[in-house]
Amino acid sequence: MMKKGDLSINIIVITVIALVILILITFIFTGRITLFNKGLSDCLKIQGNRCNMGSNCDENYIKDTTRVCLNDDATPDTVNACCSPLPTFGQ
């Protein structure tokens, strides 16, 4: 036989999971998720990355096409390239 407490804990867990899913769906459809994505795509948010003038990177750096350099008004900069440092092994 089930106790009354077992049933209420199951209902609470299912309710919490449903609320989390509902909040995620709301963020996706209202566009709030783009704020999170903008932070991930900013070149300078990653330690060691930098923005170079033009489309070429300096020695020991490689162009990172998954990230963008942002202007002062947080719009993507189409002139500068995002450069990530090459990994160094054994140093």
Backbone bond lengths (Angstrom), bond angles and torsions (degrees), N, CA, C in turn:
res aa  C-N    CA-C-N  psi(-1)  N-CA   C-N-CA  omega(-1)  CA-C   N-CA-C  phi
1 M - - - 1.445 - - 1.523 109.62 -
2 M 1.333 114.81 145.88 1.465 120.37 177.65 1.519 109.77 -89.51
3 K 1.318 113.32 144.27 1.450 118.08 174.81 1.524 108.52 -86.01
4 K 1.302 116.75 159.15 1.458 120.13 179.05 1.531 110.81 -65.14
5 G 1.310 118.37 -32.21 1.461 121.83 179.84 1.511 112.74 -66.03
6 D 1.321 118.90 -34.47 1.455 122.59 179.32 1.516 111.41 -63.59
7 L 1.284 117.16 -40.48 1.456 121.65 -179.01 1.524 110.51 -67.58
8 S 1.300 118.26 -40.33 1.461 120.14 -177.49 1.531 111.59 -70.77
9 I 1.333 119.16 -33.67 1.454 121.15 177.48 1.526 110.06 -67.11
10 N 1.323 117.68 -40.91 1.466 121.05 176.76 1.522 111.06 -61.51
11 I 1.296 116.87 -41.95 1.465 120.52 179.79 1.528 110.32 -65.03
12 I 1.324 117.93 -40.36 1.463 120.97 179.15 1.524 110.90 -64.29
13 V 1.320 118.22 -43.97 1.466 121.94 179.86 1.523 110.53 -62.92
14 I 1.302 117.74 -45.68 1.469 121.36 179.42 1.521 110.39 -63.97
15 T 1.309 117.76 -38.38 1.465 121.40 179.23 1.526 111.31 -65.62
16 V 1.326 117.34 -42.29 1.465 120.61 178.92 1.525 110.59 -63.98
17 I 1.313 117.68 -43.60 1.469 121.21 178.28 1.528 110.18 -62.24
18 A 1.308 117.44 -42.76 1.465 121.03 179.11 1.528 111.03 -63.63
19 L 1.322 117.92 -39.16 1.467 120.56 178.82 1.522 111.74 -66.17
20 V 1.328 117.41 -40.53 1.460 120.37 178.05 1.525 110.76 -62.53
21 I 1.305 117.14 -43.80 1.464 121.63 178.10 1.524 110.31 -63.24
22 L 1.319 117.74 -42.27 1.459 121.64 179.08 1.526 111.55 -62.97
23 I 1.323 117.15 -40.85 1.463 120.66 178.58 1.526 110.63 -65.81
24 L 1.331 118.60 -42.33 1.463 121.72 177.93 1.520 111.33 -61.88
25 I 1.314 116.80 -43.95 1.467 120.37 178.40 1.523 110.22 -62.50
26 T 1.323 117.22 -40.58 1.467 120.69 179.05 1.522 110.32 -63.16
27 F 1.348 118.43 -44.71 1.459 121.12 178.68 1.523 111.32 -61.34
28 I 1.316 117.39 -42.06 1.457 120.78 -178.53 1.526 110.81 -64.02
29 F 1.326 117.89 -45.63 1.453 120.37 -176.03 1.516 113.79 -79.19
30 T 1.313 119.52 -18.79 1.460 120.23 177.85 1.520 112.27 -94.57
31 G 1.323 117.88 -5.51 1.452 121.22 176.62 1.509 114.13 87.52
32 R 1.310 119.03 6.07 1.463 121.18 -179.89 1.524 111.50 -69.97
33 I 1.301 117.38 -21.61 1.455 120.64 -178.64 1.528 110.42 -68.55
34 T 1.337 118.58 -22.05 1.463 120.99 179.06 1.517 111.37 -67.54
35 L 1.327 118.28 -26.98 1.458 120.36 175.97 1.525 110.23 -63.62
36 F 1.316 115.88 -39.03 1.459 120.63 177.25 1.524 110.40 -67.29
37 N 1.324 117.58 -43.73 1.460 121.66 -178.94 1.515 111.89 -65.56
38 K 1.343 117.28 -35.54 1.454 120.35 -179.64 1.527 110.01 -63.13
39 G 1.306 117.15 -39.20 1.457 120.17 177.93 1.516 112.16 -65.81
40 L 1.309 117.03 -35.38 1.467 120.59 179.78 1.520 112.49 -73.40
41 S 1.331 117.77 -29.29 1.458 120.12 -176.04 1.523 112.94 -89.08
42 D 1.344 118.48 -6.21 1.460 121.71 179.57 1.524 109.76 -71.38
43 C 1.305 116.22 123.79 1.466 122.27 -176.28 1.518 112.01 -60.26
44 L 1.312 117.96 -44.28 1.463 121.07 -172.79 1.520 113.71 -78.60
45 K 1.338 117.45 -4.58 1.467 120.00 176.84 1.527 111.68 -74.29
46 I 1.321 117.26 -17.17 1.454 122.08 -179.37 1.527 108.21 -96.52
47 Q 1.318 116.23 127.12 1.460 121.27 -177.31 1.521 110.60 -60.97
48 G 1.319 115.59 129.87 1.465 121.28 178.75 1.513 113.44 96.98
49 N 1.317 118.32 -21.25 1.462 120.95 178.91 1.521 110.31 -73.75
50 R 1.322 115.24 154.42 1.459 120.37 174.08 1.513 110.11 -152.48
51 C 1.313 115.24 162.12 1.460 121.81 179.49 1.521 108.62 -102.27
52 N 1.335 116.87 126.07 1.459 122.37 178.83 1.518 109.74 -104.73
53 M 1.330 114.74 144.51 1.457 119.37 174.49 1.522 108.96 -64.85
54 G 1.294 116.74 134.55 1.449 120.98 -179.11 1.513 110.67 82.87
55 S 1.306 115.71 -166.74 1.469 119.44 -174.85 1.522 112.80 -103.56
56 N 1.343 118.23 3.26 1.464 120.82 -178.26 1.518 110.72 -104.52
57 C 1.321 115.44 147.49 1.461 121.73 177.74 1.525 109.47 -103.67
58 D 1.344 115.41 155.25 1.464 121.17 177.98 1.529 110.35 -70.51
59 E 1.334 115.12 173.81 1.454 121.27 176.05 1.530 109.37 -61.48
60 N 1.309 117.66 144.51 1.467 125.68 -178.47 1.528 112.89 72.29
61 Y 1.314 117.30 12.61 1.463 122.17 175.55 1.515 109.09 -127.96
62 I 1.316 116.08 153.37 1.457 121.80 177.47 1.529 108.58 -130.03
63 K 1.313 115.54 145.34 1.460 120.50 -178.51 1.526 109.53 -68.63
64 D 1.323 115.64 128.87 1.463 122.15 179.46 1.530 108.07 -104.39
65 T 1.325 116.26 103.97 1.465 120.16 -176.77 1.524 112.92 -82.47
66 T 1.331 117.15 -5.52 1.463 119.69 179.42 1.514 111.88 -85.95
67 R 1.330 118.08 -10.27 1.464 121.87 -178.84 1.527 109.30 -125.67
68 V 1.322 115.78 159.06 1.458 120.97 -179.83 1.524 110.05 -126.48
69 C 1.317 115.47 152.89 1.457 121.52 171.22 1.524 106.87 -84.68
70 L 1.312 116.26 140.97 1.455 120.58 -178.38 1.520 110.51 -109.49
71 N 1.341 115.77 143.20 1.454 121.64 173.21 1.525 109.18 -74.46
72 D 1.330 116.20 177.06 1.461 121.10 179.79 1.531 112.13 -61.00
73 D 1.325 116.76 -29.90 1.474 120.06 179.97 1.528 112.51 -92.45
74 A 1.328 117.39 17.61 1.469 125.42 175.67 1.523 113.45 67.44
75 T 1.331 118.40 20.98 1.459 121.20 173.49 1.528 108.04 -94.54
76 P 1.328 117.86 149.87 1.470 119.98 -178.88 1.526 112.14 -63.18
77 D 1.319 116.13 135.30 1.460 123.20 177.82 1.526 107.74 -89.61
78 T 1.317 116.94 119.92 1.461 120.64 -176.78 1.523 112.46 -90.42
79 V 1.340 118.20 -6.59 1.458 121.48 -177.41 1.519 111.46 -93.05
80 N 1.315 117.76 -45.32 1.460 121.96 -175.18 1.522 111.96 -85.13
81 A 1.322 115.45 151.28 1.460 121.86 179.58 1.516 110.13 -105.30
82 C 1.317 116.51 142.99 1.456 121.88 174.36 1.530 107.66 -85.44
83 C 1.324 115.87 125.28 1.457 120.53 -177.25 1.525 110.29 -119.47
84 S 1.322 115.85 129.49 1.459 122.43 178.11 1.517 109.17 -107.99
85 P 1.327 117.22 142.95 1.467 118.65 179.25 1.524 111.35 -67.71
86 L 1.323 114.95 143.51 1.467 119.94 175.79 1.533 108.31 -69.48
87 P 1.312 117.21 143.81 1.466 118.54 178.63 1.531 110.26 -68.16
88 T 1.328 114.79 141.03 1.468 119.72 176.92 1.509 108.14 -111.51
89 F 1.304 116.82 125.42 1.447 122.29 -177.28 1.529 109.36 -107.39
90 G 1.324 115.81 133.05 1.444 120.76 173.72 1.518 115.19 78.31
91 Q 1.324 117.87 19.54 1.465 119.52 178.86 1.489 110.76 -113.99
